[in-house]
Amino acid sequence: MAKPTTSTRKPSRGPSPPLRLYLTAYNLVSAGLWGYVLLRAAEHMLGGDGYTGLKEWAGWQSTGETLVKRASGTYDAVGQTVKWVQTAALLEAVHSAIGLVRSPLGTTVAQITSRLMLTWGVGELFPEVARSPVYLSMITAWSFAEIIRYSHYVAGLAGVKINALEWLRYTAFYVLYPVGAGSEAVLLIKSAAPAKAAYGALAGAWAYFVVCAWPPSLAFMMKYMHSQRRKHVGGASSSSSSSGASSSSARSAANAVTTPVKAAVKDITSAVSEANVLDATATETPARSTRSRAKKQ
């Protein structure tokens, strides 16, 4: 009998205590900063920052018109904060490049670059474009996605699994990614005309060219996150369904033991062959069946 083989591969080690402490602090601060962005945006939309107009102050403005106007002023209220919070994410590219984390460098750089293009490119060069209600939907999607992502990293570094957070990490992207990427694409399209007027036709064409990369990039990210969801969230559902199936099988087996089973009626129309005849004969008259087989051999 073959001897069982044992794997000689050493289990993967986690980050060292100093590195774990640094990454935990970085992710905690990042989640807090995006929470601050979301809080500032919500405060602005609720009018807590004092943003109002004469028509709104006089009570002559509808709720819908008020919300649209406030959303259009989101960039002036939190644009600079968003710019610097997003710029701080450059550290993630550094972490990936020097091997502190296992995130793929190419994907990390592509995502950070696309966002910096919106915050530093569109926001700084064409603030009139950023003064669009779409800017609010963009930073709201960014904020929720980053709060969930960084919080999930903190829990992982602490060795704690929070089911609700795990579910959000691998489910909320179905809404947040399309909303965020769609808002980014709209702002880039809106920036094409002012870019052409300020820097020439090539700049305007470049804006449209970049937008063309958004759909395949979004499809890639959605496919990747969907596969991660099947790995991290789908396993629980499949295991529970498997346990349910096992319980059902056990109940069926118990019923089979307690319930007598009637013998099935033989099918006389089944195909007849020489082997079948010999086997049937051996069952009824063993001696004659043995002699028949000996003669045949």
N, C-alpha and C positions, 0 to 999 in steps of 0.2 A: 504494500500500500504506500502511495506516495506521501512523503512527509509534508505537512502544511508549511507553506512559505511565509515568511514574515517580511514586511516592508522595511527596508533600511533607511528610507527617507525620513529625515527629521521633521517634526511638525513645525509649521511656519511660526516664527516668533513675531510678536507684536512690536510696536515701537518701544524704544527705551523710555524709562520714566521721565527724563527731561523732555524728550521729544513729544511724548504723550501729553505732558503738561502744556507745552507750547501750542500744540495743535488744538487741544481742548480750549485754551484761552482764545486762540485765533477764531475758532468757530463760534464760541460764545459771543465774542465781540461782534463778529460779522452778523450773527442772527439779531443781536441787539440793535445794530445800526440799521438794518433793514426794517426792524420793528419800529424804529424811530421815524424812518421815512414814511411808513404806512400810517403811523399816528399823525404825523404832520399833514399828510394828504387828507386824512379823514377830518382832522380839525379844520382844515381849509374848506372842505366841502360842507361842513356843518356851520360854517360862518364863525367859528370860534376865534379865528385870527383877525376878525374885524373887517374882512374883505366884504364890501357891499357897494352898491351904486345908488344913485339918487332915486331911480325908479323902484329899486328893491326896498330902499329905506322908506319910501312913501307908501309901499304896499300895493303898487300898481303892476307888479310883475308876477307872472304865474310861476308855479313851482318848477315846471319844466324849463322855462326860460332862465330861472335862477340857477338851476343845476348846470345847464349848458354854459352859462357865463362863468360860474365858479370853476368848472372843469377846464375852461379855456385859460383860466388864470393859474392853473396848477404849476406850470413851469416857473412862473415868477415867484411862486410861494416856496417850492421845494427843489427847483431845478439845480441849484448850486449844491445842495446837500446830496442829491442823487448822483451828481457828477463825481464828487469826491469819494462817496461810498463805493461807487462802481470802480473807480480808479484803484481803490485799495485792493480790489480783487486781483490785481496784477500779481500779488504775492502767491496766488494759487498756481500761476504759471511757473513761478520760481520754485515752489514746492514740488511740482511735477518734474521740472527739469533736473533738479538735483536729487530726486529720488526720495523725498520725504514722504510722499504719498504715491499711491499706485494709479492715480488718474492718468489717462492717456494725454500726453502733451499736446498733440495736434487738436483734439477736440476741445481741450481747455482753452488753448490760445484762440481758436476760431470763435468760441462763444464770447470770450472777453473782448476780442477785437470788434465783433459785431456790435456789442453794447457800447464800447467806447466810441464807435463811429456815430452812434446816436447821441451820446451825451456830449462829446467834445466836437464832433463834426456838425451835426444838425443843430444841436442846442446852442453851441457857441457861435457858429457862423450864420445860422439862419434862425434866430430866436422867434421870428414871426411864424415859422413853421411849427416850432415846438409849442406855441400858444394855440394848441388845438385840443379839443376834448380827448382825442386819441392818446395824447401824452399821459393822461390820467389812467386810462385802461392799461397802457404799457407798464407804467411803474407799479401799478397795483398788482399786475400779474407777476412782475419781477419780485416784488416784496414778498408775496405769499410763497412763491416758489423757493426763494432763498431762505426765508425763515424756516420752512419745513426742511429744506436740505441741510442747512447748518445744524439745526436741532437734532436731526437724525444722525449726523456725524458725531455730535457730542455724546449722544446716547451710545453709539457704537464704541467710541473711545472709552467710555465708562463701563463697557461690557454689560449694558442694560438694554433689553429689548422691550420697547413700549408698543404694544399691538396697534393702538390708534395712530401713533406716529408712523409706524411701519406702513400701515394702510394708506395714510395720506401721502407718504413719500412716493409710493408706487401706484397711486390712483389719481391724485390731484393734477398730475401733468396732462391728463386727457383734456382738461379745460384750460389750465394755465399756459401751457406751451402754445396752443393755437392762438389764444388771445394775445399773448405777449408778442409772438412772431408776426401775427397779422397787424398789430399796432405798429410794430417796427417798420414793416413793409409800407404801410400807409404813409408814415412820416417820411420815409425815403423817397417815395413817389412824389409827395408834396414838395420835397426839397429839390427836385430835378429842375423845375423852372427857375427858381432863384439862383441855383448853381450855374445854370446856363447863362443867365443874365450877368452874373458877377464874374465868372471864370471861363466862359466860352462854351461852345457846343460839346466839347469833349467831356467837360465836367457834368453836364446834364446827361449825356449818354452813359457816363460811368455810374450815375445814380440808378438808372434803369438796369444796367448790367448787374449791379450788386443785388437788386431786387430779384433778378432771375435766379440767384443762388438760394433764395430763401425757401422755396417749396421743397427742393431736394434735401436741404439741410434739416428742415422741419421733419420731413418724412424719415430721415435717418435717425434723428433723435427720438421720434415717437416709436419707431421700430425697436430701437435699443431699450428704451424704458419699458416697452411692452414685454420684451423678453425678460427684463429684470423683474417685472411684476409677476410673471409666471413662475419665476424662480423663488421669489421671496414671499409672495402673497398666495399664489396659486397652489403652492405645496400644501398649505394648511387646509385649503378646501378639498384638495384631492385626497389628503390623508384622512380627513373626516368622512369623506364619501367612501373611502376604502374601509374604514372602521364600520361604517354603517352597512356596507355590503357584507363584511365579515359577520356582523351580528345577524343579518338576514339569513346568511348561509347557515349559521349555527342554529337559528330557529327552524330552518327548513330541515336540517339534519335531525333535530330533536323530534320534529313531527314525523319524519320518516321512520324513526325508531319505534315510536308509539303507535303508528298506524300500519296495520298489516298491508302488504302489497300483494295484489293478486298476480298470479303468473300470467304472462302475456301469451296470447294464442299464437301458435306457430303459423307462419305465413306459408301456405302450401303452394303458393304460386311463385315462390322464390326460385332462382336458377338452380338447377340440379347438375352436379358434376360428380366425377368418379371419386374425388376426395371426400365430398360431402356424404356420399353413400357409404364409403368405408368408415368414416367417423361415426355415422349413425349406427352402423352395424356393430362397431366396437363397443358402443354404449350399451346395446341390448344383449349381444352375445360376444363376449370378449374372446373366447377361444377361437370361434370361426373367423373373427376379424383378424386375429393374429396369424392364422394359417393363410388367409387371403393375402395379407401383406407380405408374408414370407415367399409365397408363390410369385407375387408380382416382382419382388426384388430378385 
